[in-house]
């Protein structure tokens, strides 16, 4: 296991990503399916919830919000 240290600007960005997921239909469906089945991984680890973030193929999934995606870049 490894430890991740996140600085303040990144914390704000992670919070924005968490909030934006409620507006992304793909993420809503995946999270609902995970809650319904009581798992933290779905579709052979394609989707996963870790530290309250949704991961797709092992990477933080940034919801379909153009402004947010530009901020991440």
Buried (B, 14 or more C-beta within 10 A) or exposed (E): EEEEEEEEEEEEBBEBBBEBBEEBEBBEEBBEEBEEEEEEEBEEEEBBBEEEBBBBEEEBBBBBBEEBEEEEE
